[in-house]
Amino acid sequence: MRLMQEFKDYPPIHRIFAQIQEQKDAAFLDSSLPNQLGRHSIIGLHPYLKLVKGDAFTVNGKASADSFEYWIKNYLKAHREENPTDLPLISGAIGYFSYDYGREKEGVASRHPKELDIPESILVFYDSFIIEDHARHRLHLIAGDCGQDPDDAMAQMKSLLLRAEKTPDDGPGFSKGGIVTANFTKGDYMDAVQRMIQYIVEGDIYIANMTQQLKIASVMAPFEMFQNLRVCNPSPFGGYLNYGDFQIVSASPERFLQMKDGTIQTRPIKGTRKRGATLAEDIALKRELMESGKDKSELLMIVDLERNDLNRVCIPGSVEVTELFSVEAYATVFHLISNITGRLRPELTVMDLLEATFPGGSITGAPKLRAMELIDELEHSRRNLYTGSIGYLSLDGGCDLNIVIRTAVYKNGLYHLGVGGGITYESDLEFEYEETLQKARALLRALHCI
């Protein structure tokens, strides 16, 4: 039995989460830019089941003989629970799938050692959720009975609301900036881009994403960075995940997959321009992106790849491109986006969808498998979490997952973040390098490094 309550008057949801952010497995999917994409923000509470895919697969800390994918498929089928509300979920898991999980799933070996030791994937099933509907300005408390009494869970959540009402927002953080190091020099990065272009000329691929990794040694606590980031760079698909010995801070603008009642949406980004210093410059840069043949061709190739991926698991004839070459504005950049929809075949599950499409084409390339092989050859380290996905799987069979960009992983005093861009035959080496720095600006600003 689930208990649900709705509130019209309530403290900001980020202040509610602040009351529990230090707890292990605290999870917050934060739509700090509450547009039509980021309608809901979600807090997961009272975890009762934790799945960890690392060197081995464990369930609540105990090794399982089953594969990660097989176990989840069976669990979702055996514990299916319909969602009669218009909320995104009332039961399910929050967590992540790293790029390295997808790379290994595709059978692409890596030549790089593991520099950041975190699991390939973590999914935590929560008994209770606090969900804000930004469109209706309502807060919903949902309490289940898998781990504890629903009445007790509801009382605990109400207590969190009262504490949040009495606790003002922390002021801006004043921790000093950190020391930034990159795993490419500018010259090395441009050389790698040139080699990727040569692979395009030779016909290996049409497009690929090239990434460099930054490390920032900083005394700033990860939750302080998160608070700064959600203010300086609000996003529809951000979040904060605390796994005890490491934390994830995200301000992603990109949805990878959403599925509700069998209808799938994927929303790839390809094409970026910085925001202008003046209104006139801002308008000019937006127009430049809208009219860029290079960026449009780049996005079109990824749209074609995503359509093909969805057609592997969708009802024939149901896959459609419903939006093409739209421009979205964020705090530091403009992005060129498209939207593709489809209907999942009824005999398949969300894990079948993930296996067919993950990792996303916008951050790999086309053809995907060869692009991933070249990514490992030309990049200087494993991507780890970067360009994976963060989000939820619902027990009604749905999901909503981002693409892990504008995201930092904090462990042992270091922030790890990746920045990259799409490479085509038309790519300009200097521009591609500068684009990676532009994409890092929001996170470096949140860390007071710029």
Summary of the structure (lengths in Angstrom):
residues: 450
radius of gyration: 21.0
end to end distance: 50.2
largest distance: 64.4
contacts: 1564
relative contact order: 0.19
helix: 31%
strand: 32%
